[in-house]
Amino acid sequence: MTQRRFIDQMRREVHIPNNPVKIVSLVPSITELLHFLGFDKEVVGITKFCIRPKKWQETKQRIGGTKNLNIQNIIALEPDIVIGNKEENTQEDISALEKKVPIWMSEINSFKDALGFINCMGLVLKKEDNCRDLIQSLKHGYKEIIHLGKGREVLYFIWNDPPYIAGKGTFISAMLEQIGFVNTCKVERYPSIDNLSEYSPALVFLSSEPFPFGNKHLSEYQKRFPNADVILVDGEMFSWYGSRMLDAIPYFNNKFKDS
């Protein structure tokens, strides 16, 4: 079978069949993008956290969680390509898989990285036109909402006890800044906060994932940050790259245009 050579976003060399017909996705947002691109038949394996599209939960082989993959089940599927992510999958799992199957790894920490990922998927999966159209729609859509945040400082919580926040160098932080907010956390990645009083943001966002913040947490965090507006937000809109970024545009506009 004819193969093509690619360099993935982790700068790894990957050899992929010219026409991949069996695809395994290791990340929910990547699974959603594959559905968006029309790979209903080609996708043969997904994680237990790949909740969209819902019908794939019943028809596709489950290959474990994002951080505890069933390596043998993936290999048994004999995929032409496995698509993963540096942050969401473990180095141990990736090292085990790459010895047996072609695995293309994404690394997405910025808006530019996300667009680059979509472009790469167009090339790797021969969906150049679809991915080019998606990128153009994203560029236009986010240009229209770039000032939604009005330069206000935000503290974005991803976990409750202990409290963890999204810091610099994360895709969440990039999305905040893409729509005009300023991430008040200057620490890299996902730090735990020991002293909440060191922050005084204008806004506090409580994400729906990975910790499911809900209405019961609003009063608690309002007490912690009496001078901030505390808001529940859909975490998927801030952290899922790919086609979900298109759905996020009207969500952000409706959520923040009058705030």
C-alpha positions, 0 to 999 in steps of 0.5 A: 500500500502506498504511503505518505510521509508527514510531520505531526504537531509534535514534530514526529515523522509519521507514515500513513497509507495514501487512502486511510480507511480505518481511523481510530480517534483518541480524543473527543474533540478529534472524534467530533471533527472526524464526524464533521468531515464525513468519516462515518464509515472510516472511524472504527475506534473511539474513547469512552469520552467521545460523546459526540456524535451520540450515535457513534457511542453505540456503533464504534468500538470503545478503546478505553479512556483518553489516559488509559487506552486499551492498546491491544484493542486498538492494535487489533482494529488494524487502523491505518491511522490513529489520531491523538493529542499530547496533552490528553493522551499519555506518553506511555500509551503513545510510545506503545502504540507507535511501535505497532500502528501509524499515530499522528499526534496533535499539540494544541496550545493556541488558536493558531495551533488549532487552525494548523491542526485542522489544516493538517487533517485536511492534508492527512485525510484528503479533506483539503477543501472541507478543512480550508472552508472550516478554517476560513469560517473560523477566521471570519467568525472570530474576527467578528467577536474579538472584542467581546471580552472588553479586556476584562480579566478572567480566572477560569476554574477547571477543578473545585477541590483543590481549585485548579485554573487554566493558566498561560500556554493552554488552549483555554487561555488562548480562546479567552484571549481570542474573544477579548478577555485577559487571563489573570493567571500568569502561571503556565498550564494548570496550576492549583491555587493555594491562596485565592486572595492573590487574585482579583479578577473582574470575572470568574468562570466555572467550567462544566468540565472536567469538573462539573461546576453547577449552580450550587457552586456559584454562591461559594465562589461568589463569597471567595471573589466578592468583587467579581461576576461569577459565571458558569460556562460550557467548558467544551466551547473553550477547550474543544478544538476542531469543528466545535470552535465553529459552534462556539462562535454563537455561544460566545456571542450570546453569552457575552455580547451584553455583559 
